[in-house]
Amino acid sequence: MTTINNIGGNIHKGSELEKRFLASGHVLAVIGILILLLSIIPFPYTTSDVEEDPHSSVWLDKSFAVPACSSVWLNESFFLPALTNNSDNGTFSYLQIEFSATADGLSDIITFQAVDETDYLKMRAGEPYQDLGYPSQYNVTSESAQWVPPNGTKIYFVWVNSFLENKSKSVSASFTLNWMKSKTVEKTKSRTLLPSEAELLGALVLIIGLLWISYGLVSKPPSARLIDPVKKNLHSGFVRSCSSASRSSAT
């Protein structure tokens, strides 16, 4: 009787171990599948991005003649703050300067200067003056430049025809304001909740879970293997007892 009880206890312990392997294996398998799904399947989400929207407008577009040995300046001055305020309160980027000079229908050279208000008044009075440097160009047939003028300074543009040849020059000029205006754009994007590197971890956890489930299903503890001969002996003894009892009754 003691031996049978020990065997039964071992069987019970083996059964509990199998249940633990099965339960743990299922949990690991589910966790592994979740990790794989969250690292592979992208989920949509909405985000607000601030983008810079480029704008432009023509500030100057005209053609004019510059007589020989003389200068022509624009009556209108370029004043950055006022122009920026007229540009939908955007952020000023640069002034695109384009011009070309011709004489008798052919390209010819001319001097272009950008001056502030103080030097502009000196120039008008015939006094010595100083230009701002860039984008001023001397003896060129054309120019294409992007320039950011100093903020808060009135700028005047001058074309000087002082070359030794005594002939008039024709100038075609186009100045374009360029600025940026911020705008908010709603965008739908997608991303996985876990990084792609988690795929390997998910696969590993899933494999371990499946191995534990397999072990729980096919494993048979040593105590279970001992129960069969015990059952046979008990059955044989029971049969013999019943046979003996039957014969006694018959006698």
Helices and strands as residue ranges (DSSP letters): H 2-40, E 43-66, E 70-73, E 78-79, H 80-85, E 91-103, E 106-107, E 110-116, H 117-124, E 137-140, E 142-147, E 154-161, E 169-191, H 198-218, H 222-250
